[in-house]
Each structure stands twice: as C-alpha cells, then as structure tokens.
Amino acid sequence: MDVGNRKNDEASVFQMPLHYPRYSREDYQDMPEWKLDRILADYGLSTYGDLAHKREFAMGAFLWISTHNPKFYQDKSSTPN
C-alpha cells in the first residue's frame, strides 16, 4: 500500500467477511445511521458521506440479485398448480 497517496490519513482495507449481512432493502432504508456505520466499518468499507449515500452504498455492497428479485432464480420450466 502506498502510504503517500492516502487521503486524509485514512487507510482502506477490504476484509473478506465470513457472512454477509442478511438485511432486506427495506431494512437498509429504515436502518439508523449508527447501525449502517457499524456494518460498513465491520467490513472495512467507508463510513463517509450522508445517510442517503451510506444506505445506497450498503445496499449495493450487500444486496445480491436474489435478494432484489427472488423470482429471478425460480425454475421457469415449472408451471404453477
């Protein structure tokens, strides 16, 4: 890591999590800022920005396609009864 290129004396280190947080989009939209800060910091992600930015960043980092649209992965060959 090139220490000379750091901004505001901060280091950014991504930590591979053992488990991703299991929150829904609605959970992130209702989550208080202190909790978002904690989750982001636990995974070595930036906690800078306003509340709206943190929410969007957390949703982009932790929500997967299957959590956005669970029907996306359903078997299309099966027919409903």
TIFIFI-542683 format. One record per residue: chain; x, y, z of N, C-alpha, C in turn. Coordinates in pm, 1 decimal, m for minus. Example, Ala and Ser with C-alpha at 12.3 -4.5 7.8 and 13.67 -1.06 7.14 Angstrom:
% residues 2
@unit = A; neast = 1319.0; nnorth = m569.0; nup = 780.0; caeast = 1230.0; canorth = m450.0; caup = 780.0; ceast = 1320.0; cnorth = m330.0; cup = 780.0 .
@unit = A; neast = 1285.0; nnorth = m225.0; nup = 708.0; caeast = 1367.0; canorth = m106.0; caup = 714.0; ceast = 1290.0; cnorth = 3.0; cup = 787.0 .
END
This chain:
% residues 81
@unit = A; neast = 84.5; nnorth = m117.4; nup = 0.0; caeast = 0.0; canorth = 0.0; caup = 0.0; ceast = 88.6; cnorth = 123.1; cup = 0.0 .
@unit = A; neast = 60.1; nnorth = 216.7; nup = m87.8; caeast = 137.7; canorth = 338.6; caup = m97.1; ceast = 81.5; cnorth = 440.7; cup = 1.2 .
@unit = A; neast = 150.0; nnorth = 457.7; nup = 112.5; caeast = 103.2; canorth = 545.2; caup = 218.3; ceast = 99.3; cnorth = 690.1; cup = 172.2 .
@unit = A; neast = 186.2; nnorth = 728.6; nup = 82.2; caeast = 191.6; canorth = 866.4; caup = 35.6; ceast = 68.4; cnorth = 910.6; cup = m40.7 .
@unit = A; neast = m8.0; nnorth = 818.5; nup = m96.8; caeast = m126.3; canorth = 853.7; caup = m174.5; ceast = m255.5; cnorth = 845.9; cup = m95.1 .
@unit = A; neast = m248.3; nnorth = 822.7; nup = 33.1; caeast = m369.0; canorth = 816.3; caup = 115.4; ceast = m429.7; cnorth = 954.8; cup = 128.9 .
@unit = A; neast = m562.5; nnorth = 961.0; nup = 133.3; caeast = m632.8; canorth = 1087.6; caup = 152.5; ceast = m675.7; cnorth = 1098.1; cup = 297.7 .
@unit = A; neast = m653.5; nnorth = 1213.0; nup = 355.9; caeast = m695.8; canorth = 1240.5; caup = 493.9; ceast = m643.9; cnorth = 1137.2; cup = 593.1 .
@unit = A; neast = m527.0; nnorth = 1083.6; nup = 568.9; caeast = m464.5; canorth = 985.7; caup = 658.6; ceast = m553.6; cnorth = 865.3; cup = 687.9 .
@unit = A; neast = m631.2; nnorth = 821.4; nup = 590.3; caeast = m714.9; canorth = 703.5; caup = 611.1; ceast = m662.8; cnorth = 587.9; cup = 526.7 .
@unit = A; neast = m676.0; nnorth = 470.6; nup = 579.4; caeast = m638.8; canorth = 350.5; caup = 506.1; ceast = m765.8; cnorth = 275.7; cup = 470.7 .
@unit = A; neast = m769.6; nnorth = 223.4; nup = 350.2; caeast = m885.5; canorth = 146.3; caup = 307.9; ceast = m842.5; cnorth = 2.2; cup = 290.6 .
@unit = A; neast = m902.6; nnorth = m85.1; nup = 368.5; caeast = m868.5; canorth = m226.0; caup = 364.3; ceast = m997.8; cnorth = m305.9; cup = 357.0 .
@unit = A; neast = m1017.0; nnorth = m378.6; nup = 246.9; caeast = m1134.9; canorth = m464.6; caup = 237.1; ceast = m1109.1; cnorth = m591.6; cup = 315.0 .
@unit = A; neast = m1205.0; nnorth = m630.7; nup = 396.0; caeast = m1194.0; canorth = m753.2; caup = 473.8; ceast = m1295.7; cnorth = m852.6; cup = 419.6 .
@unit = A; neast = m1249.9; nnorth = m970.6; nup = 380.4; caeast = m1342.4; canorth = m1072.0; caup = 331.3; ceast = m1427.4; cnorth = m1121.5; cup = 447.4 .
@unit = A; neast = m1556.6; nnorth = m1095.9; nup = 442.1; caeast = m1642.6; canorth = m1137.1; caup = 553.4; ceast = m1670.7; cnorth = m1286.9; cup = 550.1 .
@unit = A; neast = m1694.5; nnorth = m1342.5; nup = 666.7; caeast = m1736.0; canorth = m1482.0; caup = 673.2; ceast = m1880.2; cnorth = m1495.8; cup = 628.0 .
@unit = A; neast = m1962.8; nnorth = m1399.0; nup = 663.6; caeast = m2103.7; canorth = m1399.4; caup = 627.2; ceast = m2144.5; cnorth = m1257.5; cup = 590.0 .
@unit = A; neast = m2226.3; nnorth = m1244.1; nup = 488.3; caeast = m2279.2; canorth = m1113.4; caup = 453.3; ceast = m2400.6; cnorth = m1083.7; cup = 541.4 .
@unit = A; neast = m2424.0; nnorth = m956.4; nup = 569.5; caeast = m2542.4; canorth = m921.0; caup = 647.7; ceast = m2668.7; cnorth = m966.4; cup = 574.5 .
@unit = A; neast = m2766.0; nnorth = m1013.4; nup = 647.8; caeast = m2889.7; canorth = m1064.8; caup = 588.5; ceast = m3003.6; cnorth = m965.8; cup = 610.1 .
@unit = A; neast = m2990.3; nnorth = m849.1; nup = 552.9; caeast = m3094.0; canorth = m746.6; caup = 563.2; ceast = m3160.4; cnorth = m728.3; cup = 427.6 .
@unit = A; neast = m3285.9; nnorth = m687.6; nup = 428.6; caeast = m3358.2; canorth = m660.0; caup = 304.5; ceast = m3338.7; cnorth = m512.8; cup = 267.3 .
@unit = A; neast = m3384.4; nnorth = m478.0; nup = 147.6; caeast = m3379.6; canorth = m338.7; caup = 104.1; ceast = m3455.0; cnorth = m250.0; cup = 203.2 .
@unit = A; neast = m3569.3; nnorth = m297.8; nup = 249.6; caeast = m3649.2; canorth = m221.5; caup = 345.6; ceast = m3573.8; cnorth = m202.5; cup = 477.8 .
@unit = A; neast = m3501.3; nnorth = m305.8; nup = 520.8; caeast = m3421.5; canorth = m294.5; caup = 643.6; ceast = m3318.4; cnorth = m183.2; cup = 630.5 .
@unit = A; neast = m3248.9; nnorth = m178.5; nup = 516.3; caeast = m3148.0; canorth = m74.1; caup = 495.8; ceast = m3212.8; cnorth = 64.4; cup = 488.9 .
@unit = A; neast = m3330.4; nnorth = 74.2; nup = 429.3; caeast = m3396.3; canorth = 203.8; caup = 416.5; ceast = m3443.8; cnorth = 257.6; cup = 551.0 .
@unit = A; neast = m3472.4; nnorth = 168.6; nup = 645.9; caeast = m3518.7; canorth = 209.7; caup = 778.3; ceast = m3407.9; cnorth = 210.8; cup = 883.9 .
@unit = A; neast = m3290.3; nnorth = 163.3; nup = 849.2; caeast = m3180.9; canorth = 145.7; caup = 945.3; ceast = m3124.8; cnorth = 280.8; cup = 990.9 .
@unit = A; neast = m3102.2; nnorth = 297.2; nup = 1121.2; caeast = m3041.0; canorth = 422.2; caup = 1169.6; ceast = m2895.3; cnorth = 433.1; cup = 1123.5 .
@unit = A; neast = m2849.1; nnorth = 555.4; nup = 1117.1; caeast = m2714.4; canorth = 580.8; caup = 1064.6; ceast = m2606.1; cnorth = 510.0; cup = 1145.5 .
@unit = A; neast = m2619.5; nnorth = 504.9; nup = 1278.8; caeast = m2516.6; canorth = 442.4; caup = 1361.0; ceast = m2501.5; cnorth = 294.9; cup = 1326.0 .
@unit = A; neast = m2612.4; nnorth = 229.4; nup = 1292.1; caeast = m2606.9; canorth = 87.2; caup = 1258.4; ceast = m2543.0; cnorth = 65.8; cup = 1120.7 .
@unit = A; neast = m2576.2; nnorth = 152.2; nup = 1025.5; caeast = m2510.5; canorth = 146.1; caup = 894.1; ceast = m2360.4; cnorth = 165.9; cup = 908.3 .
@unit = A; neast = m2322.4; nnorth = 265.5; nup = 990.2; caeast = m2179.5; canorth = 290.3; caup = 1013.1; ceast = m2111.5; cnorth = 165.7; cup = 1068.2 .
@unit = A; neast = m2176.4; nnorth = 99.3; nup = 1160.9; caeast = m2118.3; canorth = m19.4; caup = 1223.9; ceast = m2100.5; cnorth = m133.6; cup = 1123.0 .
@unit = A; neast = m2204.0; nnorth = m157.2; nup = 1043.8; caeast = m2196.8; canorth = m264.7; caup = 944.2; ceast = m2087.0; cnorth = m236.0; cup = 842.1 .
@unit = A; neast = m2084.4; nnorth = m114.8; nup = 789.6; caeast = m1982.9; canorth = m79.7; caup = 690.3; ceast = m1842.4; cnorth = m90.5; cup = 749.7 .
@unit = A; neast = m1824.0; nnorth = m39.6; nup = 870.1; caeast = m1692.5; canorth = m45.6; caup = 935.1; ceast = m1650.2; cnorth = m188.7; cup = 962.9 .
@unit = A; neast = m1744.2; nnorth = m274.2; nup = 1000.9; caeast = m1712.2; canorth = m414.8; caup = 1027.8; ceast = m1655.5; cnorth = m485.1; cup = 905.4 .
@unit = A; neast = m1694.2; nnorth = m438.9; nup = 785.7; caeast = m1646.8; canorth = m499.9; caup = 662.5; ceast = m1536.3; cnorth = m418.4; cup = 595.9 .
@unit = A; neast = m1483.5; nnorth = m320.8; nup = 668.8; caeast = m1372.0; canorth = m241.6; caup = 617.2; ceast = m1410.6; cnorth = m146.0; cup = 506.5 .
@unit = A; neast = m1537.8; nnorth = m106.5; nup = 501.6; caeast = m1586.4; canorth = m16.1; caup = 398.4; ceast = m1601.7; cnorth = 124.6; cup = 454.4 .
@unit = A; neast = m1603.3; nnorth = 221.7; nup = 365.8; caeast = m1608.7; canorth = 362.3; caup = 405.7; ceast = m1739.2; cnorth = 396.6; cup = 475.9 .
@unit = A; neast = m1728.2; nnorth = 476.5; nup = 580.1; caeast = m1845.7; canorth = 526.1; caup = 652.5; ceast = m1865.3; cnorth = 675.6; cup = 628.3 .
@unit = A; neast = m1797.2; nnorth = 729.7; nup = 528.4; caeast = m1808.7; canorth = 872.2; caup = 498.0; ceast = m1926.9; cnorth = 896.5; cup = 405.7 .
@unit = A; neast = m1985.6; nnorth = 1014.4; nup = 418.3; caeast = m2098.9; canorth = 1053.2; caup = 335.3; ceast = m2222.9; cnorth = 1072.3; cup = 419.5 .
@unit = A; neast = m2327.5; nnorth = 1121.2; nup = 353.5; caeast = m2452.3; canorth = 1142.1; caup = 426.4; ceast = m2529.2; cnorth = 1010.2; cup = 436.5 .
@unit = A; neast = m2637.7; nnorth = 1012.2; nup = 509.1; caeast = m2715.0; canorth = 891.7; caup = 536.5; ceast = m2765.7; cnorth = 825.7; cup = 408.4 .
@unit = A; neast = m2814.3; nnorth = 905.8; nup = 314.4; caeast = m2865.6; canorth = 850.2; caup = 187.9; ceast = m2754.7; cnorth = 778.4; cup = 112.0 .
@unit = A; neast = m2634.9; nnorth = 836.5; nup = 109.9; caeast = m2521.6; canorth = 774.0; caup = 41.8; ceast = m2484.3; cnorth = 641.6; cup = 108.4 .
@unit = A; neast = m2480.3; nnorth = 640.6; nup = 240.1; caeast = m2445.2; canorth = 517.9; caup = 312.9; ceast = m2546.2; cnorth = 407.3; cup = 286.4 .
@unit = A; neast = m2674.0; nnorth = 443.0; nup = 282.7; caeast = m2777.5; canorth = 342.7; caup = 255.0; ceast = m2760.7; cnorth = 283.9; cup = 116.0 .
@unit = A; neast = m2741.7; nnorth = 369.2; nup = 16.0; caeast = m2723.0; canorth = 320.9; caup = m120.9; ceast = m2596.7; cnorth = 235.7; cup = m132.1 .
@unit = A; neast = m2490.9; nnorth = 278.6; nup = m66.5; caeast = m2365.4; canorth = 204.7; caup = m70.9; ceast = m2381.5; cnorth = 67.0; cup = m6.5 .
@unit = A; neast = m2446.3; nnorth = 61.2; nup = 109.3; caeast = m2467.3; canorth = m66.3; caup = 178.3; ceast = m2554.8; cnorth = m159.7; cup = 95.5 .
@unit = A; neast = m2660.2; nnorth = m107.3; nup = 35.3; caeast = m2746.8; canorth = m190.6; caup = m47.6; ceast = m2671.8; cnorth = m242.4; cup = m169.3 .
@unit = A; neast = m2588.7; nnorth = m159.3; nup = m229.1; caeast = m2509.9; canorth = m203.4; caup = m344.3; ceast = m2406.3; cnorth = m307.1; cup = m307.3 .
@unit = A; neast = m2351.7; nnorth = m295.3; nup = m187.1; caeast = m2247.3; canorth = m388.9; caup = m144.2; ceast = m2302.9; cnorth = m521.2; cup = m94.7 .
@unit = A; neast = m2418.3; nnorth = m519.5; nup = m29.7; caeast = m2464.4; canorth = m639.1; caup = 39.5; ceast = m2588.5; cnorth = m705.7; cup = m18.1 .
@unit = A; neast = m2664.8; nnorth = m636.4; nup = m101.7; caeast = m2782.7; canorth = m699.6; caup = m160.2; ceast = m2743.1; cnorth = m767.3; cup = m291.1 .
@unit = A; neast = m2778.9; nnorth = m891.3; nup = m304.5; caeast = m2748.1; canorth = m969.0; caup = m423.9; ceast = m2871.7; cnorth = m974.2; cup = m511.9 .
@unit = A; neast = m2855.5; nnorth = m1019.3; nup = m633.9; caeast = m2967.4; canorth = m1027.5; caup = m727.6; ceast = m3082.9; cnorth = m1106.2; cup = m665.8 .
@unit = A; neast = m3050.7; nnorth = m1215.2; nup = m600.6; caeast = m3156.4; canorth = m1298.2; caup = m543.1; ceast = m3233.2; cnorth = m1225.9; cup = m433.1 .
@unit = A; neast = m3172.3; nnorth = m1127.5; nup = m368.1; caeast = m3244.2; canorth = m1053.2; caup = m265.3; ceast = m3323.9; cnorth = m938.8; cup = m327.3 .
@unit = A; neast = m3282.5; nnorth = m894.1; nup = m446.3; caeast = m3358.9; canorth = m790.8; caup = m515.9; ceast = m3484.3; cnorth = m851.5; cup = m578.2 .
@unit = A; neast = m3469.6; nnorth = m967.0; nup = m640.4; caeast = m3579.1; canorth = m1029.4; caup = m712.2; ceast = m3568.5; cnorth = m1180.7; cup = m698.4 .
@unit = A; neast = m3624.3; nnorth = m1237.7; nup = m591.3; caeast = m3610.7; canorth = m1381.1; caup = m568.0; ceast = m3672.0; cnorth = m1466.4; cup = m679.1 .
@unit = A; neast = m3769.6; nnorth = m1414.3; nup = m752.7; caeast = m3832.5; canorth = m1491.1; caup = m859.1; ceast = m3739.4; cnorth = m1510.5; cup = m978.2 .
@unit = A; neast = m3632.8; nnorth = m1432.1; nup = m985.8; caeast = m3537.6; canorth = m1439.8; caup = m1096.1; ceast = m3477.1; cnorth = m1579.1; cup = m1108.3 .
@unit = A; neast = m3455.0; nnorth = m1645.6; nup = m996.6; caeast = m3388.8; canorth = m1775.0; caup = m996.7; ceast = m3485.0; cnorth = m1893.0; cup = m993.4 .
@unit = A; neast = m3614.4; nnorth = m1868.3; nup = m998.4; caeast = m3708.6; canorth = m1979.5; caup = m996.6; ceast = m3702.0; cnorth = m2053.3; cup = m1129.3 .
@unit = A; neast = m3729.9; nnorth = m2182.8; nup = m1124.5; caeast = m3729.1; canorth = m2266.4; caup = m1242.6; ceast = m3841.5; cnorth = m2223.6; cup = m1336.1 .
@unit = A; neast = m3805.1; nnorth = m2178.0; nup = m1454.7; caeast = m3903.3; canorth = m2128.0; caup = m1548.9; ceast = m3977.6; cnorth = m2240.9; cup = m1619.2 .
@unit = A; neast = m3928.1; nnorth = m2364.8; nup = m1609.3; caeast = m3993.7; canorth = m2476.8; caup = m1675.6; ceast = m4111.2; cnorth = m2530.0; cup = m1595.7 .
@unit = A; neast = m4115.7; nnorth = m2499.2; nup = m1466.0; caeast = m4227.0; canorth = m2548.3; caup = m1383.7; ceast = m4347.9; cnorth = m2457.7; cup = m1403.1 .
@unit = A; neast = m4463.4; nnorth = m2516.0; nup = m1399.0; caeast = m4586.2; canorth = m2438.9; caup = m1415.2; ceast = m4660.1; cnorth = m2435.1; cup = m1282.1 .
@unit = A; neast = m4724.1; nnorth = m2323.2; nup = m1251.7; caeast = m4797.1; canorth = m2315.0; caup = m1124.1; ceast = m4917.2; cnorth = m2407.6; cup = m1125.8 .
@unit = A; neast = m4950.7; nnorth = m2460.8; nup = m1010.1; caeast = m5066.5; canorth = m2551.6; caup = m998.9; ceast = m5194.4; cnorth = m2476.9; cup = m989.8 .
END
